[in-house]
Amino acid sequence: MDSIKIEDYIKKAIKLDYPADFKWLTDMFAYLVDSNYEDKYVKIDKNNFYVKLPDNEDSEKIDVYLLTDKYKEPILTPQMKITVEKGFLPNIREDIETTVGRLIVNYLLLARVFGDKIDYINKPFTVSYIENEYIVKYLVSKGEEDKKPKSISIDEYTKFIDTVSYIIKLNKLLVHAGGPLVISRPPDIVQYRKKLIEEAKKKYGEDALERLDVVGEIDKKLEEYEKEYIKDDPVLVPKISGKTLGAMKKMYAAYGHGGDFFYKDGKAHYLEKSLEEGWDDTKEAITILYNDIRMGSYSRGFKTQKGGYTAKQGLRATTDLKIVKGDCGSKTGLPIIITEKNYKEYLGRYIIVNNKPLLLTEDNIKNYFNKNVLMRSPMFCHMDTNFCSTCMGKNVENYENGISIMVINMAGVILNASMKAMHDQSIKLAKLDIDDLI
């Protein structure tokens, strides 16, 4: 019987477009433990894996022995290393070492949709990254595909969105909420908490735990302690989210500040015990815990209306506004200071230089760091009922009806904040640079 190495099988499967069938993805990334399992892609017989491949283009699939020692675990994992040659996909420009996860996602999202227009991305990336770095810059209207190098058509973007929806289904197989370290108490963390509290009281007095900045600093150090403890958890690699650390802190380190739903005195109401240690039966502790439980449901069920209401009002106010290509000729702008911290949000916008609009790009924006510049803004657009693309910026000039979408996105921030309150609320400290506010 023929046999095949797992690396060669992956490449062959991609050439046969198998990843476009979710059944194949399920077979590759799921736990196949039935010793008599068989479908159109794989077969398990007496703990041996066989894959079904066509003998030639016109033949039926035959069983090929898969050279792997994997049993009772997925055949593939996203982190598995693989070397692919230049030209294996149209957007691979040189021989590279990559991972199976990146190879399949690059094939489905990029090569299969855009051909060679977007180079292979050999690092973790998001859908937003592709949209901001490529689609926003190269998307063109129907009939204008040949007018711009590497132009991306509406049909290609639609196929891209469809593929994103298809890939999202994999999260049930690949995304895990936690691992063995997350559901266990970090050693000596209670003693560490007591030490931090003692140090705070020595420095700020017996009322230290009523100060929001002090308890915020204590929580930050506790979460850093947790992060060090779970950094090697195989399930959470490569990313440990803040929500994970916040939940762990309440469970194992300290419940922390509570009472936002009830107290209005501007003080912190800090519960030292973690949930694992049990509830204190004092009036204040019970009040804080009960009201925090109510606050989560209240935020998700009632306060979300603020975001929805804001979105509706914004949609009504802007539904008739259009972005018109061209320049209204305004010589007035919004005074801003571009810095190394904020420059990315200004890429694609126009500033006024010598009474003319100048487009800010990666090539020239550094010339204006830490300088006062006048930025073209819809606040000063001279069009009567609409806005010109120069005041709005290059990135949105192809979205005639894009103003309403931008307004709705801002309302989404309010909605999301209320939704998140259901899961965890923590005090976070940030350094404020007064120059960023001026």
Summary of the structure (lengths in Angstrom):
residues: 438
radius of gyration: 27.8
end to end distance: 73.5
largest distance: 81.9
contacts: 1178
relative contact order: 0.07
helix: 46%
strand: 13%
